Every structure is written in structure tokens, then in C-alpha cells.
């Protein structure tokens, strides 16, 4: 069997628009799969440095030139500028019939590429479900990572094949469910980071010198248990219905971290609802707990 990726059929000339943390890594993964990255765009010094590191020898060009050179153009830009970028590329006349045009946004499906589709391009949404640093190790992290894939049905095999080539696992997401899909991922990953760092800050206030070391075993076990057992993994004062303990938490958080207090209350209410539905929290205990979690004039009891 030939193990040289460059000798495989259907190698594509790839252009990467946006050498951010995601774009440069996706470009490197496609290059590693045997495709030729022919151009990349990057505006900031950080993006240009990232391009030099992860895509050495690839020319850095303006976005229209990148797309013009590409058989597969990957648009790795922030969600809010994606539609405008597509319109601008179409107006520049660089989008052509038969060209594969992919984006890495989690929020959007293929519909955001409609202007390019009308020009004859083949639209793909390929969203890597991974947090990126923009460093070389991210390419390895793509191995086994899921990609949220959305495309017209005839293009589904192409989209999924590109994901597999990068070492990922394609997960089909219907066009009308992309926003919900992205909200689930953002809520899980981004808010988890915020919660962890809030815990770190509070532990430092308590004099803990290495809060990350203290938290790592606890949080690692909690994440593993949650993914394995779902709501059955819930523990702690909310799941037990310890209203007095929760009230004490609220009073102390109101004193030292009002912003953290609001998050604690919202998550405690959601936790109580889920624990009640799972049969972990008795209705009478839930009633007392939710009473504690109700904001009153003058603060919490």
C-alpha cells in the first residue's frame, strides 16, 4: 500500500482565509493529509506568525487572491463577518463554479454560503469541535475530534471525507439545528472555563496556594462521571436539598463575588430542576431549596 499522502488521488489546492487559531490548524491538517495549501490570508502579526509556523512556505495573500488560487477555500473567520466575507468574494468574481467553499463556523450551516452557491460553488460547513491554541499540538488534537458537518445531500460524502482525512469524526447536523448545536457546545466548553476560573479565584481568596492542583482531581472526576452517568452523577448540596448550606453559599458569594453569585443561582436552579426530574431530589426538599434561591428585597436569607 502506498503510504505517501501526496500520491493519493483527488488532492486539492487549498486556500485558508483567516490564519487564526482554527484556520491555520485546519490548513496544517489538510496539508498533512496530502493536500497542497497554496495560499493563506492573515492580517494581524499573530496570524502571520502562526501562518509561518504551521504553514511554512505558504504565501500570505489577501482573501480574494487566496480564493482565486483554490480548489477548496476554507473560510476560518469570526461568525459575525462570515456572511459579509462571502458576499465580498462573490462580488470580486473569485468564486467559481465547481469550487469547494467551506467554513469552520459552528453557528452556521451551508446557508450562509448561499451567495457563493448561486455563483456555482459547492458549500460545506465543517466545524471542528475542539478548543484551539493555534499551536502545532492542535493538529494532533484533531485526531478523534468530532466535526459538525452540514452540506447539501450530494456533497455530504465529500464533506465527511475531508473530515476523516484530517483525523476527525464527522457528525451530521441539520441546517435548522446549527444554532442549537453551537449553543450546546459553547455552553459546555466556554462556560466550563469560566466556572473553573471562578472557582480558582475563590480558592485563592481562601489562601489555597495551588487551586488548580486542588481542583484537578475533583473536576476531572466530575466531568468523567457526568459524561458516563448523566444526571445520576449529580452530587452536592443542591442535589441533596441542603437549603441551609445553599443559603450560606449565597450570603458569602454576595459579599465577595456578586457576579459569581448570579451564575451560582442560575446554575443551582437548573441543577435542582434536573435533580428533581432524575428522582435525586425530593419534591419537598426542592421546594425549600427553590425558596432559598428566590431573590428577595434586601438580598438572600
For each residue, the residues with C-beta under 8 A, 3 or more apart:
1:
2: 7 8
3:
4: 7 8 34
5: 8 32 33 34
6: 11 34
7: 2 4 34
8: 2 4 5 11 34
9:
10:
11: 6 8 34 35 36
12: 30 35 36 70 71 72 100
13: 35 36 38 69 70 71 72
14: 27 30 31 35 36 37 38 70 71 72 73 74
15: 37 38 39 40 66 67 69 70 72 73 74
16: 19 23 24 26 27 37 39 40 41 55 66 74 76
17: 23 40 41 63 66 67 73 74 75 76 77 85
18: 22 23 41 42 47 75 76 77
19: 16 23 24 27 40 41 42 47 48 50 51 54 55 60 76
20: 23 24 42 47 50 76 77 134
21: 24 25 50 132 133 134 138
22: 18 25 26 76 104 128 132
23: 16 17 18 19 20 26 27 40 74 76 77 104
24: 16 19 20 21 27 28 40 47 50 51 53 54 55 134
25: 21 22 28 29 54 128 132 134 138 139 142
26: 16 22 23 29 30 74 76 104 126 128 166
27: 14 16 19 23 24 30 31 37 40 54 55 58 74
28: 24 25 31 32 37 54 55 136 139
29: 25 26 32 33 139 142 166 167
30: 12 14 26 27 33 35 37 72 74 162 165 166
31: 14 27 28 34 35 36 37 55
32: 5 28 29 139 166
33: 5 29 30 165 166
34: 4 5 6 7 8 11 31 165
35: 11 12 13 14 30 31 72 165
36: 11 12 13 14 31
37: 14 15 16 27 28 30 31 40 55 58
38: 13 14 15 58 59 69 70
39: 15 16 58 59 60 61 65 66 69 70
40: 15 16 17 19 23 24 27 37 51 55 58 59 60 61 66
41: 16 17 18 19 60 61 62 63 65 66
42: 18 19 20 47 48 50 51 60
43: 47 48
44: 47 48
45: 48 49
46: 49 50 134
47: 18 19 20 24 42 43 44 50 51
48: 19 42 43 44 45 51 52 60
49: 45 46 52 53
50: 19 20 21 24 42 46 47 53 54 134
51: 19 24 40 42 47 48 54 55 58 60
52: 48 49 55 56
53: 24 49 50 56 135 136
54: 19 24 25 27 28 50 51 134 136 139
55: 16 19 24 27 28 31 37 40 51 52 58
56: 52 53
57:
58: 27 37 38 39 40 51 55
59: 38 39 40
60: 19 39 40 41 42 48 51
61: 39 40 41 65 66 69
62: 41 65 66
63: 17 41 66 67 85 88 89
64: 67 68 88 89 92 94
65: 39 41 61 62 68 69 94
66: 15 16 17 39 40 41 61 62 63 69 70 73
67: 15 17 63 64 70 73 89 94 95 99 101
68: 64 65 94
69: 13 15 38 39 61 65 66
70: 12 13 14 15 38 39 66 67 73 99
71: 12 13 14 99 100
72: 12 13 14 15 30 35 99 100 101 102 162
73: 14 15 17 66 67 70 99 100 101 102
74: 14 15 16 17 23 26 27 30 102 103 104 126
75: 17 18 82 85 86 101 102 103 104
76: 16 17 18 19 20 22 23 26 103 104
77: 17 18 20 23 81 82 85 103
78: 81 82
79: 82 105 106 107 108
80:
81: 77 78 84 85
82: 75 77 78 79 85 86 103 105 108 112
83: 86 87 112
84: 81 87 88
85: 17 63 75 77 81 82 88 89
86: 75 82 83 89 90 101 112 113 115 116
87: 83 84 90 91 115
88: 63 64 84 85 91 92
89: 63 64 67 85 86 92 94 95 116
90: 86 87 93 95 115 116 118 119
91: 87 88
92: 64 88 89
93: 90
94: 64 65 67 68 89
95: 67 89 90 99 101 116 119 120 121
96: 99 119 120 121
97: 119 120 121
98: 120 121 122
99: 67 70 71 72 73 95 96 120 121 122
100: 12 71 72 73 121 122 124 158
101: 67 72 73 75 86 95 113 116 121 122 123 124
102: 72 73 74 75 123 124 125 126 159 162
103: 74 75 76 77 82 108 112 113 124 125 126
104: 22 23 26 74 75 76 126 127 128
105: 79 82 108 112 125 127
106: 79 127 129 148 178 181 182 185 186
107: 79 178 179 182
108: 79 82 103 105 111 112 125 178
109: 112 125 150 173 174 175 176 178
110: 113 117 123 124 125 150 151 152 175
111: 108 114 175
112: 82 83 86 103 105 108 109 125
113: 86 101 103 110 116 117 121 123 125
114: 111 117 118 123
115: 86 87 90 118 119
116: 86 89 90 95 101 113 119 121 123
117: 110 113 114 120 121 122 123
118: 90 114 115
119: 90 95 96 97 115 116
120: 95 96 97 98 99 117
121: 95 96 97 98 99 100 101 113 116 117
122: 98 99 100 101 117 152 155 158
123: 101 102 110 113 114 116 117 151 152 155
124: 100 101 102 103 110 149 150 151 155 158 159 162
125: 102 103 105 108 109 110 112 113 148 149 150 151 159 173 178
126: 26 74 102 103 104 147 148 149 159 162 163
127: 104 105 106 147 148 149 173 182
128: 22 25 26 104 132 142 145 146 147 168
129: 106 145 146 147 148 171 185
130: 138 141 142 145
131: 189
132: 21 22 25 128 138
133: 21 137 138
134: 20 21 24 25 46 50 54 138
135: 53 138
136: 28 53 54 139 140
137: 133 140 141
138: 21 25 130 132 133 134 135 141 142
139: 25 28 29 32 54 136 142
140: 136 137 143
141: 130 137 138 145
142: 25 29 128 130 138 139 145 166 167 168
143: 140 167 168
144: 167 168 169
145: 128 129 130 141 142 167 168 169
146: 128 129 168 169 170 171
147: 126 127 128 129 163 166 168 169 170 171
148: 106 125 126 127 129 171 173 178 181 182
149: 124 125 126 127 156 159 160 163 170 171 172 173
150: 109 110 124 125 159 172 173 174 175 178
151: 110 123 124 125 155 156 158 159
152: 110 122 123 155 156
153: 156
154:
155: 122 123 124 151 152 158 159
156: 149 151 152 153 159 160 172
157: 160 161
158: 100 122 124 151 155 161 162
159: 102 124 125 126 149 150 151 155 156 162 163 170
160: 149 156 157 163 164 170
161: 157 158 164 165
162: 30 72 102 124 126 158 159 165 166
163: 126 147 149 159 160 166 168 169 170
164: 160 161 167 168 169 170
165: 30 33 34 35 161 162
166: 26 29 30 32 33 142 147 162 163
167: 29 142 143 144 145 164
168: 128 142 143 144 145 146 147 163 164
169: 144 145 146 147 163 164
170: 146 147 149 159 160 163 164
171: 129 146 147 148 149
172: 149 150 156
173: 109 125 127 148 149 150 177 178 181
174: 109 150 177 178
175: 109 110 111 150 178
176: 109
177: 173 174 180 181
178: 106 107 108 109 125 148 150 173 174 175 181 182
179: 107 182 183
180: 177 183 184
181: 106 148 173 177 178 184 185
182: 106 107 127 148 178 179 185 186
183: 179 180 186 187
184: 180 181 187 188
185: 106 129 181 182 188 189
186: 106 182 183 189 190 191
187: 183 184 190 191
188: 184 185 191 192
189: 131 185 186 192 193
190: 186 187 193 194
191: 186 187 188 194 195
192: 188 189 195 196
193: 189 190 196 197
194: 190 191 197 198 263
195: 191 192 198 199 263 267
196: 192 193 199 200 215 219
197: 193 194 200 201
198: 194 195 201 202 257 260 263
199: 195 196 202 203 211 215
200: 196 197 203 204 211 212 215
201: 197 198 204 205 257
202: 198 199 205 206 256 257 260
203: 199 200 206 208 211 214 215
204: 200 201 207 208 211
205: 201 202 256
206: 202 203
207: 204
208: 203 204 211 214
209:
210: 213 214
211: 199 200 203 204 208 214 215
212: 200 215 216
213: 210 216
214: 203 208 210 211 218
215: 196 199 200 203 211 212 218 219
216: 212 213 219 220
217: 220 221
218: 214 215 221 222
219: 196 215 216 222 223
220: 216 217 223 224
221: 217 218 224 225
222: 218 219 225 226 233
223: 219 220 226 227
224: 220 221 227 228
225: 221 222 228 229 233
226: 222 223 229 230 233
227: 223 224
228: 224 225 233
229: 225 226 232 233
230: 226 233 278
231: 234 274 275 277 278 280
232: 229 278 280
233: 222 225 226 228 229 230
234: 231 238 239 271 274 275 278 280
235: 239 240
236: 239 240 271
237: 240 241 242 245 246 249
238: 234 241 242 246 268 271 272 275 281 289
239: 234 235 236 271 275 280 281
240: 235 236 237 281 285
241: 237 238 281 282 285 286 288 289
242: 237 238 245 246 289
243: 246 247 285 288 289 291 292
244: 247 248
245: 237 242 248 249
246: 237 238 242 243 249 250 268 289 292 293
247: 243 244 250 251 292 300 301
248: 244 245 251 252
249: 237 245 246 252 253 264
250: 246 247 253 254 261 264 265 292 293 300
251: 247 248 254 255 299 300 301
252: 248 249 255 256
253: 249 250 256 257 258 260 261 264
254: 250 251 258 261 299 300
255: 251 252
256: 202 205 252 253 260
257: 198 201 202 253 260 261
258: 253 254 261 262
259: 262 263
260: 198 202 253 256 257 263 264
261: 250 253 254 257 258 264 265
262: 258 259 265 266
263: 194 195 198 259 260 266 267
264: 249 250 253 260 261 267 268
265: 250 261 262 268 269 293 295
266: 262 263 269 270
267: 195 263 264 270 271
268: 238 246 264 265 271 272 289 293
269: 265 266 272 273 290 293
270: 266 267 273 274
271: 234 236 238 239 267 268 274 275
272: 238 268 269 275 276 281 286 289 290 293
273: 269 270 276 277
274: 231 234 270 271 277 278
275: 231 234 238 239 271 272 278 280 281 286
276: 272 273 279 280 281 283 286
277: 231 273 274
278: 230 231 232 234 274 275 281
279: 276
280: 231 232 234 239 275 276
281: 238 239 240 241 272 275 276 278 285 286 289
282: 241 285 286
283: 276 286 287
284: 287 288
285: 240 241 243 281 282 288 289
286: 241 272 275 276 281 282 283 289 290
287: 283 284 290 291
288: 241 243 284 285 291 292
289: 238 241 242 243 246 268 272 281 285 286 292 293
290: 269 272 286 287 293 294
291: 243 287 288 294
292: 243 246 247 250 288 289 300 301
293: 246 250 265 268 269 272 289 290
294: 290 291
295: 265 299 300
296: 299 300 301
297:
298:
299: 251 254 295 296
300: 247 250 251 254 292 295 296
301: 247 251 292 296
